[in-house]
């Protein structure tokens, strides 16, 4: 007799109930983090999301799994696309990242993760940024191939330099970046990274 396949922890239920539950939980996790509560209990999450605690433990056996799914969902809207030249790509990318870093939940998450002594949490947040970093580095390499960015600049280091002022300003100020300051950052980084004609 053939053994049945073990049930998936993410079984689909009729009517899309699984996705509804997932969205409720993700929204609640982000709200708890936004309020500064990084170490919430499953009871708090169940109360806020309206999802049974048993379901929470079955689907997300640890807070790390909750954070990972919430951060994936939270970072999903960040989209940085290539424009007609490096200066336009850089400006669009910086504006997109500034918008994202300026969200109240992003500031709260970054502050909480920075102050956490938990290495696993810190590693997890860095891992969630990997797709965004990989995409931006690809755009830098494309600009280098076109001769728009000096080829002797390391793309990964350049990415770090590009995002550092955005992260620093939102974390230090605990508020969105002011438009005039963002404009100044864009101008400086464009001058520093664009190959002279």
Secondary structure, 3 states (H helix, E strand, C coil): CCCCCCCCCCCCCHHHHHHHHHHHHHHHHHHHHHCCCCCCCHHHHHHHHCCCHHHHHHHCCCHHHHHHHHHHHHHCCCCCCCCCCHHHHHHHHHHHHHHHHCCHHHHHHHHHHHHCCCHHHHHHHHHHCHHHHHHHHHHHHHHHHCCCECCCCCHHHHHHHHHHHHHHHHHHHCCCCCHHHHHHHHHHHHHHHECCC
